[in-house]
Amino acid sequence: MTALEKAVKAAQILDLKKASDVEILDVSANTVLTEYFVIAHGKSSVQVRALAENVEDKLAEAGIDSVRKEGGDSSRWMLLDYGDVIVHVFEEEARGFFNLEKIWADSKRIPFEPITADETKEETTK
């Protein structure tokens, strides 16, 4: 799976589970650390954790394991590092405070198509 496919899959997983304002940023021209950021937020630390854990579980089912995970049970920000893709899941207030979209404003935003629960079921039965 390419880095872009991985970023889109993570964004679709977040969107399907009702994360807010899911964005994919292509940061490859601005850093050597990673190629894409996937950024989203939830309404509470519980939702942030659930969103991040869901991404981690679904990507693991596809054979993609994170290199590193930051944040925890009461965290307002969780980070999942997949090497070429970094997934950031914030509480809304923390997302506004850190404002990654502004820091990386010269990065290209990548559109993605949302998926439905039915498409997810079809994918797992293949």
N, C-alpha and C positions, 0 to 999 in steps of 0.2 A: 504494500500500500504506500503510495506517495505521501509526502508531507501534506500536500494540499488535500488529498482525499481523507487523510486522518483528521485534519482541521475541520473539514466540512462534516465528517461523521460526528465529531465531538459537538459541533454547533447544532446539528440536527437532534442529537440526543438531548442537549440542554433545552432546545426549543420545544421538543415533544413533551418534556416534563415541566413545562410552564416557567422556565427561566425568563427573566425580563431582559430586553434589549441585547440580544445575542449578537455579537460582532466578531468577524474574523479580520485580523489585520495582517498583511504581508509585511513583516519587519525585516526581511532578508537583505534589503539594500542598506539597512541602518545598523545592523548588528551581526556579529558572527555567532552569537549565542544560540539562536534558533531561527527558524524561517517564518513561523506563524504564531500569533497570539490569538486565542479564542477567549473572549471576554463576555461575561454575563453577570447578572445579579439575581439574588433571591430576596425575599421579604424579611427573613429572620436567619439567625445562625443555624437553626435546625434545618431550614430549607437549603441554605448554602451547603451544609454538610451532605444532605440527601442528594442534591444536584451533583456535587463532586463525586460522591460514591457511585451514583448511577453511571456517570461517564466512565469512571474507572472500571466498573463491572462490565459494562457493554463493550468497551474497547478490549478488555481482557478476554471476553467471549470471542472476539475477532482475532485473538492472538497478539494483541498489542498491550504490552505492560509498561507502566510508568517507570521512569528511571528514579524519580524522587517525588515525594508528596510533602507539602508543607501545610500547616494549619491543623486544627483538631476540633474537638467537640464544641467548644465555645468560641471558635474562631469566627471572625467577621470576614475573613478572606482565606480561601483555600486555593492552593496552586498544585496543579498536576503537571509534572515535567515529563514529556515524552521525547526529549532530545530536540527533534526538529519542530515540535509543536508544544507550546506551553498554554495550558488552560487555566484561566483565572476566574474564580467564582467568588463574588463579593456579596456582602450585604449592601443595600442601595446606598446608604450613607458613606460607607467605606469606599465604594466605587467612585463616588463624587469627590471624596477627599484625595484619593490617589490619582484619579483622572488620567489613567493610562492612555485613553484616546487622545487627550491633549498633548501628553508627553511624546507620543508617537504619531502626532498629527500628519506628518509627511509620509506616513505609511499608507499603502493602498488598501482600501477596504474591499473585501472579497464577498460578493453576494453568494447566498446559498439558498437552495430550495428546501423548505420545511418538508418533513415526512409525516405520515400518519401512523397511528398504532397498527393499522392493517398492513402497511408496508413493512413495518418492523417484524410482524409475525410471518409475513411471506419470506423475508430475508432469512429468518432463523430456520425455516422449514426446507430451505434449498440444500 
